[in-house]
């Protein structure tokens, strides 16, 4: 009997365990001869990798290329992760490929993410796009996207910060080296602005792998006009992105620099760069719904970037009330004080996810920030108490996604 899409989603949930070693995955790849038969741009980083991928795919699509993308995680259904020219993989193709490989998935005990990578690469090999833009799940060296024979045209590391230290390393340098695992022999590396130790580590790695190293240039002249940011990035003047968030300028700059590095193999004209950058901003990145803002900032670096947008969020100096929930492994000891410096108040909450912090996980902070079990009540209470103020929902992508469903479907329908 064929599996349904709902059953597939349930399967992914039941197999959504961490796999930070590669034996089963490598054995599977060897058994089936898995490879990606499409030239790719491989993107990792602590923050910004998803949006950088979006801008890259949009620019190359505007230039006339057929562009495949693989991004994670999915928020509402797994088809989101696998797209060609912005069109999600169909239910029929997703289920067909899964069912044809399911016995081997079970034999090698693959995790959900490993299965999703296999589904994406198998689909892309069938459809033969011109270019694939691949987002790493976590880190680099051990990530399932990082096949030994991956035809990487360019590796990008957007940022490096202390995250997932139990798996990636205890220092910025160690984490940079782990993310640098996506750098292939002779293939160039592009990075965002990094800590000195991270940059030094990656420059040394590139020397060993005979890979050219490029550090993204500075952007200039940034200013917000309505809901769009304008900026200059050499050699272009007055580029525009459809976002309220100034932190997206870093990701747009990386995408523009990438097109310059790959100009010999994947040329694009200026008009394609301009058109591609105008792609709608991804959801959960400083997304506005009336007086409600939603952002998926999930670590101290991302919260700091969010705080850099506070003048925009406050809409001219209005009080900002925060509803916050996060995963148990996130560094709220740094995140909450950053938010507290600018917010009028912070309400802690939780949501239905096995990794979500519950009330007991906030016990050190409840003296300063009240806890409300039901996130919908936390949101609606703030809206009722402060109808003329601003509400900011943040703490992580998973929480932002479920809160967005409530805001869009129940509050703003």
C-alpha positions as CSV (number, residue, x, y, z in Angstrom):
1,X,0.0,0.0,0.0
2,X,1.3,3.4,-0.9
3,X,2.2,5.9,1.8
4,X,0.3,9.1,2.2
5,X,2.0,12.5,2.6
6,X,0.7,12.7,6.2
7,X,2.2,9.3,6.9
8,X,5.5,10.5,5.4
9,X,5.5,13.5,7.7
10,X,4.8,11.3,10.7
11,X,7.7,9.1,9.5
12,X,10.0,12.1,9.5
13,X,9.0,13.0,13.0
14,X,9.6,9.5,14.3
15,X,13.1,9.5,12.7
16,X,14.0,13.0,13.6
17,X,16.9,12.0,15.8
18,X,20.4,13.7,15.7
19,X,23.1,11.8,13.8
20,X,26.5,13.4,14.3
21,X,28.5,10.5,13.0
22,X,28.4,9.3,9.4
23,X,28.9,5.6,9.4
24,X,25.3,4.6,8.4
25,X,24.9,7.5,6.0
26,X,28.3,6.8,4.3
27,X,27.5,3.1,4.0
28,X,24.1,4.0,2.4
29,X,25.8,6.4,0.0
30,X,28.3,3.7,-1.0
31,X,25.7,1.1,-1.4
32,X,23.5,3.2,-3.8
33,X,26.4,5.2,-5.4
34,X,24.8,8.4,-4.3
35,X,26.1,11.6,-5.9
36,X,24.8,14.9,-7.0
37,X,25.2,15.2,-10.7
38,X,24.6,18.9,-10.7
39,X,27.1,21.7,-10.1
40,X,26.4,23.3,-6.8
41,X,27.0,26.2,-4.4
42,X,27.3,24.8,-0.9
43,X,26.3,27.1,2.0
44,X,26.9,26.8,5.7
45,X,27.1,29.3,8.6
46,X,25.7,30.0,12.1
47,X,23.2,32.5,10.7
48,X,22.0,33.8,7.3
49,X,22.6,30.7,5.2
50,X,19.0,30.2,4.3
51,X,18.5,33.8,3.0
52,X,21.8,33.7,1.2
53,X,20.6,30.6,-0.6
54,X,17.4,32.4,-1.5
55,X,19.1,35.4,-3.0
56,X,21.6,33.2,-4.9
57,X,18.8,31.0,-6.4
58,X,16.7,34.1,-7.3
59,X,19.6,35.9,-9.0
60,X,20.6,32.8,-11.1
61,X,16.9,32.1,-11.9
62,X,16.5,35.8,-13.1
63,X,19.6,35.2,-15.3
64,X,17.8,32.3,-17.0
65,X,19.3,29.3,-15.3
66,X,17.2,26.4,-13.9
67,X,18.1,26.4,-10.2
68,X,17.5,23.7,-7.7
69,X,17.5,24.5,-3.9
70,X,17.7,22.4,-0.8
71,X,17.0,24.1,2.5
72,X,16.2,23.0,6.0
73,X,14.3,22.7,8.2
74,X,10.8,22.6,6.7
75,X,8.2,24.6,8.7
76,X,4.9,23.3,7.4
77,X,5.5,20.4,5.0
78,X,8.6,18.6,3.6
79,X,8.1,19.7,0.0
80,X,9.4,23.2,1.1
81,X,12.9,21.8,1.3
82,X,13.2,20.7,-2.3
83,X,12.5,23.1,-5.1
84,X,13.5,23.8,-8.7
85,X,13.0,27.4,-9.9
86,X,10.9,28.1,-6.8
87,X,8.5,25.2,-7.4
88,X,8.3,22.6,-4.7
89,X,8.7,18.9,-5.4
90,X,5.3,17.4,-5.9
91,X,3.7,15.0,-3.4
92,X,3.8,12.3,-6.1
93,X,7.6,12.7,-6.7
94,X,8.4,13.0,-3.0
95,X,6.4,9.8,-2.1
96,X,7.6,7.9,-5.2
97,X,11.3,8.5,-4.5
98,X,10.8,7.8,-0.8
99,X,9.0,4.5,-1.3
100,X,11.6,3.3,-3.9
101,X,14.4,3.8,-1.3
102,X,12.5,3.1,2.0
103,X,13.9,-0.5,2.5
104,X,17.5,0.8,2.3
105,X,16.6,3.8,4.6
106,X,15.5,1.2,7.2
107,X,18.5,-1.1,6.6
108,X,21.0,1.7,7.2
109,X,18.8,3.4,9.9
110,X,18.9,6.8,8.3
111,X,17.7,9.9,10.1
112,X,15.1,12.2,8.7
113,X,17.6,14.7,7.5
114,X,19.7,12.1,5.8
115,X,16.6,10.8,4.0
116,X,15.7,14.3,3.0
117,X,19.1,14.9,1.5
118,X,18.8,11.7,-0.5
119,X,15.3,12.6,-1.7
120,X,16.6,16.0,-2.9
121,X,19.8,14.7,-4.6
122,X,17.8,11.9,-6.3
123,X,15.2,14.4,-7.5
124,X,17.8,16.9,-8.8
125,X,19.6,14.1,-10.6
126,X,16.4,13.2,-12.4
127,X,15.5,16.8,-13.3
128,X,19.0,18.0,-14.3
129,X,18.8,21.7,-13.4
130,X,21.8,23.9,-14.4
131,X,22.8,24.7,-10.8
132,X,21.9,23.6,-7.2
133,X,22.1,25.8,-4.2
134,X,22.5,23.5,-1.1
135,X,22.1,24.6,2.5
136,X,23.9,22.6,5.1
137,X,21.9,21.3,8.0
138,X,24.5,21.8,10.7
139,X,28.2,22.3,10.7
140,X,29.9,20.9,7.6
141,X,32.3,18.0,8.0
142,X,29.7,15.5,9.2
143,X,26.6,17.1,7.5
144,X,24.7,14.7,5.2
145,X,24.7,17.3,2.4
146,X,28.5,17.1,2.3
147,X,29.3,14.2,0.0
148,X,32.9,13.5,-0.8
149,X,32.3,13.8,-4.5
150,X,30.0,16.8,-4.3
151,X,30.6,19.0,-7.5
152,X,31.1,22.2,-5.5
153,X,31.7,25.3,-7.6
154,X,31.8,27.6,-4.5
155,X,31.6,27.0,-0.8
156,X,30.1,29.8,1.4
157,X,30.4,30.3,5.1
158,X,28.1,33.1,6.1
159,X,29.1,33.4,9.8
160,X,30.7,31.5,12.6
161,X,29.5,31.8,16.2
162,X,29.5,29.6,19.3
163,X,26.7,27.1,18.7
164,X,26.1,23.4,18.9
165,X,29.3,23.2,20.9
166,X,28.7,19.6,21.9
167,X,29.0,18.6,18.3
168,X,31.0,21.3,16.4
169,X,33.7,22.3,18.9
170,X,34.2,24.4,22.0
171,X,36.0,27.4,20.3
172,X,35.3,29.6,17.4
173,X,38.3,28.2,15.6
174,X,37.1,24.6,16.1
175,X,33.6,25.5,14.8
176,X,35.1,27.3,11.8
177,X,37.2,24.2,11.0
178,X,34.1,22.0,11.2
179,X,32.1,24.3,8.9
180,X,35.2,24.5,6.6
181,X,34.6,20.8,5.9
182,X,32.5,21.8,2.9
183,X,35.5,23.3,1.2
184,X,36.5,21.0,-1.7
185,X,40.0,20.7,-3.1
186,X,40.5,23.6,-5.6
187,X,37.0,25.0,-5.2
188,X,36.8,28.6,-3.9
189,X,35.5,29.7,-0.5
190,X,33.6,32.9,0.2
191,X,32.9,34.0,3.8
192,X,31.1,36.7,5.6
193,X,32.9,38.9,8.2
194,X,34.4,36.6,10.8
195,X,36.2,36.5,14.1
196,X,40.0,36.7,13.5
197,X,40.5,33.2,14.7
198,X,37.8,31.8,12.4
199,X,39.2,33.7,9.4
200,X,42.8,32.6,10.2
201,X,41.6,28.9,10.5
202,X,39.8,29.1,7.2
203,X,42.6,30.8,5.3
204,X,45.0,28.0,6.5
205,X,42.5,25.4,5.4
206,X,42.2,27.0,1.9
207,X,45.9,27.0,1.5
208,X,46.0,23.3,2.2
209,X,43.2,22.6,-0.2
210,X,44.5,25.0,-2.9
211,X,41.2,26.9,-2.7
212,X,40.9,30.6,-3.3
213,X,39.7,32.5,-0.2
214,X,37.4,35.6,-0.6
215,X,36.1,37.7,2.2
216,X,32.9,39.6,1.5
217,X,33.4,43.3,0.9
218,X,31.6,46.1,2.9
219,X,28.3,47.4,1.7
220,X,27.6,51.1,1.9
221,X,24.8,53.7,1.8
222,X,22.2,51.5,3.4
223,X,18.8,53.1,4.1
224,X,15.3,51.9,4.5
225,X,12.6,53.2,2.2
226,X,9.1,51.9,3.2
227,X,9.6,48.1,3.4
228,X,12.8,47.9,1.3
229,X,16.4,48.4,2.1
230,X,18.6,50.2,-0.5
231,X,22.4,49.8,-0.5
232,X,25.6,49.9,-2.6
233,X,27.9,46.9,-3.1
234,X,30.7,47.2,-5.6
235,X,30.4,47.6,-8.5
236,X,26.6,48.2,-8.1
237,X,24.9,51.3,-6.9
238,X,21.4,51.4,-5.3
239,X,20.7,47.7,-5.0
240,X,17.4,46.9,-3.3
241,X,16.1,44.1,-1.1
242,X,12.5,43.5,-0.1
243,X,13.1,43.4,3.6
244,X,12.8,45.6,6.7
245,X,15.9,43.8,8.2
246,X,19.3,45.5,7.9
247,X,20.9,42.1,8.8
248,X,19.8,40.8,5.4
249,X,22.2,43.2,3.7
250,X,25.0,40.9,4.8
251,X,23.4,38.0,3.1
252,X,22.6,39.9,-0.1
253,X,26.2,41.1,-0.3
254,X,27.4,37.5,0.0
255,X,25.1,36.5,-2.9
256,X,26.3,39.4,-5.1
257,X,30.0,38.6,-4.3
258,X,29.3,34.9,-5.2
259,X,28.1,35.9,-8.6
260,X,31.3,37.7,-9.2
261,X,33.4,34.7,-8.2
262,X,31.4,32.4,-10.5
263,X,31.2,34.9,-13.4
264,X,33.3,32.6,-15.6
265,X,31.2,29.5,-15.3
266,X,27.7,31.0,-14.5
267,X,27.7,34.6,-15.9
268,X,24.9,37.0,-14.9
269,X,24.1,40.5,-16.0
270,X,23.5,43.4,-13.7
271,X,19.8,43.3,-14.4
272,X,19.6,39.7,-13.1
273,X,21.4,40.7,-9.9
274,X,18.9,43.6,-9.3
275,X,15.9,41.5,-10.1
276,X,17.0,38.6,-8.1
277,X,17.6,40.6,-4.9
278,X,14.0,41.8,-5.1
279,X,12.7,38.3,-4.2
280,X,10.2,38.5,-1.3
281,X,11.9,38.2,2.0
282,X,11.6,34.7,3.5
283,X,9.1,34.2,6.2
284,X,10.1,34.5,9.9
285,X,12.8,37.1,9.1
286,X,11.5,40.3,10.6
287,X,8.1,39.6,9.2
288,X,5.4,42.3,9.9
289,X,1.7,41.7,10.5
290,X,0.1,45.0,11.6
291,X,1.7,45.8,14.9
292,X,3.1,42.3,15.3
293,X,6.7,41.4,14.2
294,X,7.9,37.8,14.0
295,X,11.6,36.8,13.8
296,X,13.3,33.4,14.0
297,X,16.5,34.6,15.7
298,X,17.7,31.5,17.5
299,X,21.1,32.3,19.0
300,X,23.0,35.3,20.5
301,X,24.4,36.4,17.2
302,X,21.0,36.4,15.6
303,X,19.4,38.2,18.6
304,X,22.1,40.8,18.4
305,X,21.3,41.3,14.7
306,X,17.6,41.6,15.6
307,X,18.4,44.2,18.2
308,X,20.1,46.2,15.4
309,X,16.6,46.5,13.8
310,X,14.9,47.8,17.0
311,X,14.4,51.3,15.7
312,X,12.4,49.8,12.8
313,X,10.5,47.4,15.1
314,X,9.5,50.1,17.5
315,X,7.8,52.1,14.7
316,X,9.0,55.5,15.9
317,X,9.6,54.7,19.5
318,X,6.6,52.7,20.6
319,X,7.0,50.3,23.5
320,X,7.9,46.8,22.3
321,X,6.5,43.7,24.2
322,X,8.3,40.4,23.6
323,X,6.8,36.9,23.6
324,X,9.8,34.5,23.7
325,X,10.2,30.7,23.4
326,X,13.3,28.7,22.5
327,X,14.9,25.3,22.4
328,X,16.6,23.9,25.5
329,X,20.0,24.0,24.0
330,X,19.9,27.8,23.2
331,X,21.9,30.3,25.2
332,X,19.1,32.3,26.8
333,X,21.5,33.6,29.4
334,X,22.9,35.9,26.7
335,X,19.7,36.3,24.6
336,X,17.2,37.5,27.2
337,X,19.4,40.3,28.6
338,X,20.0,41.6,25.1
339,X,16.3,41.7,24.5
340,X,15.6,43.1,27.9
341,X,17.8,46.2,27.3
342,X,15.3,47.5,24.7
343,X,12.0,45.7,25.3
344,X,9.3,47.1,27.6
345,X,8.8,43.5,28.9
346,X,9.4,39.9,28.0
347,X,6.9,37.0,28.4
348,X,8.3,33.5,28.4
349,X,6.3,30.7,26.9
350,X,6.5,27.3,25.3
351,X,5.1,25.3,22.4
352,X,4.6,21.7,21.2
353,X,8.1,20.5,20.3
354,X,10.3,17.9,22.0
355,X,13.2,20.3,22.2
356,X,11.2,23.3,23.5
357,X,11.9,24.8,26.9
358,X,9.2,24.2,29.4
359,X,8.5,26.3,32.5
360,X,11.0,24.4,34.7
361,X,13.7,25.2,32.1
362,X,13.2,28.9,32.7
363,X,13.4,28.7,36.5
364,X,16.4,31.0,36.7
365,X,14.6,33.7,34.8
366,X,11.0,33.7,36.0
367,X,11.8,36.3,38.7
368,X,12.5,38.8,35.9
369,X,10.2,37.5,33.1
370,X,6.7,35.9,33.7
371,X,5.9,32.5,32.1
372,X,2.7,31.8,30.3
373,X,2.1,28.2,29.3
374,X,-0.1,28.9,26.3
375,X,1.8,30.9,23.7
376,X,-1.5,31.9,22.1
377,X,-2.7,33.4,25.4
378,X,0.6,35.2,25.9
379,X,0.3,36.8,22.4
380,X,-3.4,37.7,22.7
381,X,-3.0,39.0,26.3
382,X,-0.3,41.4,25.2
383,X,-2.3,42.6,22.2
384,X,-5.3,43.2,24.5
385,X,-3.3,45.1,27.2
386,X,-1.2,47.1,24.7
387,X,-3.3,47.7,21.6
388,X,-1.3,50.8,20.5
389,X,2.2,49.2,21.2
390,X,4.3,46.7,19.3
391,X,4.6,43.0,19.8
392,X,7.7,41.0,18.9
393,X,7.6,37.2,18.7
394,X,11.0,35.6,18.7
395,X,13.3,32.9,20.2
396,X,13.8,30.4,17.4
397,X,12.6,29.4,14.0
398,X,10.4,26.5,15.2
399,X,8.5,28.7,17.7
400,X,8.3,31.6,15.2
401,X,6.7,29.2,12.7
402,X,4.0,27.9,15.0
403,X,3.3,31.4,16.3
404,X,3.0,32.7,12.8
405,X,0.3,30.2,12.0
406,X,-1.7,31.6,15.0
407,X,-1.1,35.2,13.9
408,X,-1.9,34.6,10.2
409,X,-4.8,32.2,10.5
410,X,-6.5,33.2,13.7
411,X,-5.7,36.8,14.5
412,X,-5.4,38.3,11.0
413,X,-7.8,36.1,9.0
